[in-house]
Amino acid sequence: MHETSTRCVRWCALTAVCAVFFAGSAAAQQSTPPLPQVDPQQLRQEVDKLRQELLALRDAYEQRLAALELRLASVSGTPPVAGAVAVPPPVTAPPQAAPVAPPTDAPVASTVPGAGGPQGALPVYGNPSAMSKIFNPDIAVIGNFLGAVGKNDIAPAPVFEMGEAEATFQAVVDPYARADFFLAFSPEGVEIEEGFLTLTSLPGGLLAKVGKIKQQVGKVNTFHAHSLPWTDRPLANVNLLGGEEGLADSGISVSRLIPNSLLFLEATGELYQGNSGVFQSHTRSDVSWVGRVRGYRDITEATNLDVGASIARGHNDAGPDFTTRVFAVDAILRYRPLQRAIYRRFIGRTELFWSDREQEDGTVPAFGMYVSGDYQFARRWFAGARYDWSERAYDATLKDKGGSLMLTFWPSEFSQVRGQYRRVNFAEGVRSNELLFQFLFSIGAHGAHVF
């Protein structure tokens, strides 16, 4: 009986405790208001807004840091280090230390505002060592070894000849100009093939060159010997532009892009001393001039067309009262499929020349042209053909015509081996049949040629 009463007391106490607990929980639930409903889209927008504000603050901080680095560089003469983090100076004065020479190989960040400008940063291309670009220009030497077998009684060439060795020196002068020098070493001696300063920061979008320059009359006239797709130059260039050297003279060249929505369009005007190729000055005022317009357009993703028209005028060797005018039209069609760009390629070229030469017996109009094609059929192999036809500048009744077949092997971008079969019917009634071969090799950093 006693145990039964004790058990009842325990159950009653437990029931009372549970009742008090649940009553308190219900009261707490009634006193706490329900949580408001949150729109997920609105919450996402607020998060994006905060992210944008944080990015804006970071960009502003980086810009201010870059400006401080440039200001310090202009004062101390030390180029700023890319990615450097600004550290606030300590409150107490730092101990005196021995002066440390500023680093000469610290790269300049290409994204820093004013990099390469007059604020003290050096011009940088691809973030190399800043000082090395100033005191160590790009230097290269290109060898052009030629050989010939067969018969040519009009213009015979040696069986073996180191036709030319070209030494190049190229560097940035300052943020506003660069310099290019090309020295040609040949059996006849050493000469400046080209040497000019290019001014890249002129107003009005102008680009200017001053020095000895290959004149822009046609396309092949501007090529150096090692950049030709053949071992020789076409007959039209030899007969109407003054031989293997072509038109190259001391003067000034100014060019400008003409903005339009259809194609790349460039206009060039040049003024020269008047002594090159078919031109010869007799007084200081006997200058020669060149005008050229060039247009370029991509036809498809794999095909583009490059056309140009040129005119040149100057005095000639017939006398101070006689001049020569040369008109030229050139076109290049390039095809290179993107999927097989390293295995397949085709380049078709043509140039047409009209020469009007004044001399004692009257004006001699002469015409010349060539057509060529080069096809890449394997990764390192090219095959080509060229047809030549040209009259003589002195006597248009004399006509030369010929053809060539080429086979070129490129072991690498620093060397090539070429064989060329050439057959020419000269105006004198003589026919030549020759097998020409060429070994080209390069050492050093040689800059890209004009496209």
C-alpha positions in Angstrom: 0.0 0.0 0.0 2.8 2.3 0.9 4.6 1.5 -2.4 1.4 2.2 -4.4 1.0 5.6 -2.8 4.6 6.5 -3.5 4.3 5.5 -7.1 1.2 7.7 -7.5 3.0 10.6 -6.0 5.9 10.2 -8.5 3.6 10.1 -11.5 1.8 13.2 -10.3 5.0 15.1 -9.9 6.2 14.0 -13.3 2.9 15.1 -14.9 3.1 18.4 -13.2 6.6 19.1 -14.5 5.6 18.2 -18.1 2.6 20.4 -17.9 4.7 23.3 -16.7 7.3 22.7 -19.5 4.8 22.5 -22.4 3.0 25.5 -21.1 6.2 27.6 -21.1 7.0 26.4 -24.6 3.6 27.4 -25.9 3.9 30.8 -24.2 7.3 31.3 -25.8 6.0 30.4 -29.2 3.1 32.8 -28.8 5.4 35.7 -27.7 8.1 35.2 -30.6 6.9 36.7 -33.9 7.2 34.5 -37.0 10.3 35.1 -39.3 9.6 37.2 -42.4 9.6 35.5 -45.8 12.9 36.3 -47.8 12.9 36.5 -51.6 15.9 34.5 -53.0 16.2 36.7 -56.1 16.4 39.9 -54.0 19.0 38.3 -51.7 21.1 37.3 -54.7 21.0 40.8 -56.1 22.1 42.3 -52.8 25.1 39.8 -52.7 26.1 40.8 -56.3 25.9 44.4 -55.4 28.2 43.9 -52.4 30.6 41.9 -54.6 30.7 44.8 -57.2 31.4 47.3 -54.5 34.3 45.2 -53.2 35.8 44.9 -56.7 35.5 48.6 -57.2 37.3 49.3 -53.9 40.0 46.8 -54.9 40.5 48.4 -58.3 40.7 51.9 -56.8 43.3 50.7 -54.3 45.4 49.1 -57.0 45.3 52.2 -59.1 46.3 54.4 -56.2 49.1 52.0 -55.4 50.4 52.0 -59.0 50.3 55.8 -59.1 52.4 55.9 -55.9 54.9 53.4 -57.4 55.3 55.6 -60.5 55.7 58.7 -58.4 58.4 57.0 -56.3 60.1 55.7 -59.4 60.2 59.2 -61.0 61.9 60.5 -57.8 64.3 57.7 -57.1 65.0 56.5 -60.6 64.1 52.9 -59.7 61.5 51.2 -61.9 58.5 49.9 -59.9 58.2 46.2 -59.3 55.1 44.5 -60.6 52.8 43.2 -57.9 54.6 45.1 -55.1 52.4 45.7 -52.0 52.6 49.1 -50.2 53.8 48.8 -46.6 53.1 51.7 -44.3 56.3 53.1 -42.7 56.9 52.5 -39.0 56.3 55.3 -36.6 59.9 55.3 -35.3 62.7 56.4 -37.6 64.4 53.4 -39.2 68.1 52.9 -38.5 70.6 54.3 -41.0 71.7 51.7 -43.5 74.2 51.7 -46.3 72.8 52.8 -49.6 71.6 50.0 -51.9 71.9 50.3 -55.6 68.5 50.2 -57.3 67.7 46.9 -59.1 68.4 47.1 -62.8 66.4 44.0 -63.8 63.1 44.7 -62.1 60.2 44.2 -64.6 57.7 46.9 -65.2 54.1 45.8 -65.2 52.6 46.3 -68.6 49.2 47.0 -67.1 50.5 49.9 -65.0 49.2 53.3 -66.3 52.0 55.2 -67.9 54.3 52.1 -68.3 56.8 53.0 -71.0 56.0 56.7 -70.7 58.0 59.7 -69.6 57.3 59.1 -65.9 60.4 57.1 -65.5 59.3 53.6 -66.5 61.2 52.0 -69.3 59.5 50.7 -72.5 58.7 47.0 -72.1 57.6 44.4 -74.6 56.4 41.1 -73.1 57.7 42.2 -69.6 61.4 41.4 -70.2 64.3 43.0 -68.3 63.7 46.7 -68.7 67.3 47.8 -68.8 68.5 45.0 -71.1 66.2 46.3 -73.9 68.0 49.7 -73.8 71.6 48.7 -73.5 71.5 45.4 -75.3 69.7 45.7 -78.7 68.5 42.6 -80.6 71.5 41.5 -82.7 71.4 38.8 -85.5 73.5 37.6 -88.4 72.0 35.9 -91.4 74.1 34.1 -93.9 73.1 33.7 -97.6 75.2 31.1 -99.4 74.5 30.7 -103.1 75.6 28.3 -105.8 75.0 27.9 -109.5 75.6 25.3 -112.2 74.6 25.4 -115.8 74.9 27.9 -118.6 74.3 31.7 -118.5 76.4 33.8 -120.9 74.5 37.1 -120.1 74.7 37.2 -116.3 76.9 34.4 -115.1 77.2 33.7 -111.3 80.0 32.0 -109.5 79.7 28.3 -108.8 79.9 29.0 -105.0 79.5 32.4 -103.4 78.8 33.8 -99.9 76.3 36.2 -101.6 75.6 38.2 -98.5 75.8 38.2 -94.8 73.4 40.5 -93.1 74.0 41.9 -89.6 71.0 43.5 -87.9 70.8 45.7 -84.8 67.3 46.6 -83.6 66.2 48.3 -80.3 63.8 50.7 -78.8 65.3 54.2 -78.5 62.8 55.7 -76.1 59.0 55.6 -75.6 58.6 57.5 -78.9 60.9 55.8 -81.4 62.8 52.6 -82.3 65.9 52.1 -84.5 66.7 49.4 -87.1 70.0 48.9 -88.8 70.8 46.3 -91.5 74.4 46.0 -92.6 75.2 43.9 -95.7 78.6 42.1 -96.0 79.2 41.0 -99.6 82.2 40.3 -101.9 82.0 43.9 -103.0 82.3 45.3 -99.5 80.2 46.5 -96.6 77.2 48.8 -96.9 74.2 50.0 -95.0 71.3 48.1 -96.6 68.9 49.9 -94.4 69.2 52.1 -91.3 66.4 54.2 -90.1 64.6 55.6 -87.1 60.9 55.0 -86.7 58.8 57.6 -84.9 55.8 55.9 -83.5 54.1 58.7 -81.4 53.5 61.5 -83.9 50.2 63.4 -83.7 47.4 62.6 -86.2 48.1 58.9 -86.2 51.2 59.4 -88.4 54.2 57.0 -88.6 57.5 58.3 -89.9 60.8 56.8 -90.8 64.0 58.8 -91.4 67.3 57.3 -92.7 68.2 54.9 -95.5 65.1 53.1 -96.5 64.0 50.6 -99.2 61.4 52.6 -101.2 57.9 51.3 -101.3 57.6 50.8 -105.1 55.8 47.5 -105.4 56.3 44.7 -102.9 59.5 42.8 -103.7 61.6 46.0 -103.8 61.2 46.2 -100.0 62.4 42.6 -99.4 65.9 41.8 -98.1 67.7 39.1 -100.0 67.1 36.4 -97.3 63.4 37.1 -97.2 62.7 36.5 -100.9 60.8 33.3 -101.8 63.3 32.7 -104.6 67.1 32.7 -104.8 67.0 35.7 -107.2 64.8 38.7 -108.0 62.3 38.8 -110.9 63.4 40.2 -114.3 61.0 43.2 -114.0 62.8 44.3 -110.8 66.2 43.9 -112.4 65.3 45.7 -115.7 63.0 48.5 -114.4 64.1 49.2 -110.8 67.8 49.1 -111.0 69.0 45.5 -110.4 69.5 43.4 -107.4 69.8 46.3 -105.0 66.6 48.0 -106.3 65.4 51.4 -105.0 67.0 52.2 -101.6 67.9 55.8 -100.6 68.3 58.3 -97.8 65.1 60.2 -97.1 61.9 60.4 -95.1 58.8 58.2 -95.2 55.5 59.2 -93.6 52.5 56.8 -93.5 49.0 56.9 -92.0 46.1 54.5 -91.7 42.9 55.7 -93.3 40.0 54.7 -91.0 37.1 52.9 -92.8 34.8 50.0 -92.1 35.6 48.0 -95.2 39.4 47.2 -95.2 42.8 48.0 -93.8 43.9 51.1 -95.9 47.3 52.8 -95.6 48.7 55.8 -97.5 52.4 56.5 -97.7 54.4 59.4 -99.0 58.2 59.4 -99.3 60.9 61.9 -100.2 64.5 60.9 -101.0 67.9 62.2 -102.0 67.5 61.0 -105.5 70.3 58.5 -106.0 69.1 54.9 -106.1 68.5 52.3 -108.8 67.1 54.1 -111.9 67.3 57.5 -110.3 70.3 59.9 -110.2 70.4 63.4 -108.9 72.6 66.1 -110.4 71.9 68.9 -108.0 70.7 69.1 -104.4 67.2 69.9 -105.6 67.0 66.7 -107.8 65.1 64.8 -105.2 62.9 61.7 -105.9 59.5 61.0 -104.4 57.3 58.0 -103.9 53.5 57.7 -103.3 51.8 54.4 -102.3 48.4 53.2 -101.3 47.9 49.7 -99.8 44.7 47.8 -99.0 44.3 44.6 -97.1 41.2 42.6 -96.3 40.3 39.1 -94.9 38.1 37.3 -97.4 37.5 34.3 -95.2 39.0 32.9 -92.0 41.7 31.2 -94.1 42.1 33.6 -97.0 43.2 37.3 -97.3 44.0 39.7 -100.1 46.7 42.4 -100.1 46.8 44.9 -103.0 48.8 48.1 -103.6 49.6 50.8 -106.1 52.8 52.9 -106.2 54.2 55.8 -108.2 57.8 57.1 -108.1 59.5 59.9 -109.9 63.1 61.2 -110.1 65.9 62.3 -112.4 68.0 59.8 -114.3 71.5 59.4 -115.6 70.7 60.8 -119.0 71.1 64.3 -117.8 69.8 67.0 -115.4 66.7 67.6 -117.6 65.6 64.0 -117.9 63.4 62.1 -115.5 62.1 58.6 -115.0 58.6 57.7 -113.7 57.7 54.2 -112.5 54.2 53.0 -111.8 53.6 49.7 -110.0 50.6 47.5 -109.1 51.0 44.5 -106.8 48.7 41.8 -105.3 49.2 39.0 -102.9 46.6 36.2 -102.2 47.3 34.1 -99.1 45.5 30.9 -98.1 46.2 29.0 -94.9 43.5 26.7 -93.5 43.2 27.0 -89.8 42.9 23.3 -89.1 46.1 22.4 -91.0 48.0 25.7 -90.7 51.4 24.1 -90.2 51.0 21.7 -93.1 49.2 23.6 -95.9 49.7 27.1 -97.2 49.5 28.9 -100.6 50.8 32.3 -101.5 50.2 33.8 -105.0 52.0 37.0 -106.0 52.1 39.3 -109.0 53.5 42.7 -109.8 53.2 44.9 -112.9 55.6 47.8 -113.7 55.4 50.6 -116.2 58.5 52.7 -116.7 58.6 56.0 -118.6 62.3 57.0 -119.0 63.2 60.3 -120.7 66.4 60.4 -122.7 67.9 62.2 -125.7 66.1 60.2 -128.3 62.7 60.6 -126.6 60.6 58.9 -123.8 61.0 55.1 -123.6 57.9 53.4 -122.2 58.7 49.9 -120.9 56.6 47.2 -119.2 57.5 44.3 -116.9 55.7 41.8 -114.8 55.9 38.5 -112.9 53.5 35.9 -111.5 54.5 33.4 -108.8 52.9 30.8 -106.6 54.3 28.9 -103.5 52.5 25.9 -102.0 53.3 24.2 -98.8 52.6 20.4 -99.2 54.2 19.2 -95.9 55.3 20.6 -92.6 58.8 21.7 -93.8 58.4 21.5 -97.6 57.4 24.1 -100.1 57.1 24.0 -103.9 56.8 27.0 -106.2 56.9 28.4 -109.7 57.4 31.8 -111.3 57.0 33.4 -114.7 58.9 36.5 -115.8 58.4 38.9 -118.7 60.1 42.3 -118.9 61.3 45.0 -121.4 64.5 47.0 -120.9 64.2 50.5 -119.4 66.6 51.9 -122.0 65.2 50.1 -125.0 61.7 48.7 -124.9 62.3 46.6 -128.0 64.6 44.4 -126.0 62.5 41.8 -124.1 63.5 39.2 -121.6 61.3 36.3 -120.5 61.8 33.2 -118.4 60.5 30.8 -115.8 61.6 29.1 -112.6 60.7 26.1 -110.5 61.5 26.1 -106.8 61.7 23.5 -104.0 62.4 24.6 -100.4 63.1 22.7 -97.2 62.8 24.4 -93.8 64.6 22.4 -91.1 63.6 25.1 -88.6 62.8 28.8 -88.6 66.5 29.5 -88.4 67.6 27.8 -91.6 66.4 26.8 -95.0 67.7 25.0 -98.1 66.3 25.9 -101.6 66.9 24.6 -105.1 65.7 26.6 -108.2 65.7 25.7 -111.8 65.8 28.8 -113.9 65.4 29.2 -117.7 65.6 32.6 -119.3 65.4 33.7 -122.9 67.3 37.0 -123.2 66.7 39.7 -125.7 70.1 39.1 -127.2 68.9 35.7 -128.5 70.8 33.8 -125.8 69.1 31.2 -123.6 70.2 30.2 -120.1 69.5 27.0 -118.2 70.7 27.0 -114.6 70.3 25.1 -111.4 70.6 27.5 -108.4 70.8 26.5 -104.8 70.8 28.4 -101.6 71.6 27.8 -97.9 70.1 30.4 -95.5 71.0 30.3 -91.8 70.4 32.8 -88.9 71.7 33.3 -85.4 70.5 35.8 -82.9 67.2 37.6 -82.4 66.0 38.8 -85.8 62.9 40.9 -85.8 59.9 40.1 -88.0 59.7 41.7 -91.5 56.9 43.9 -92.8 53.8 41.8 -93.5 
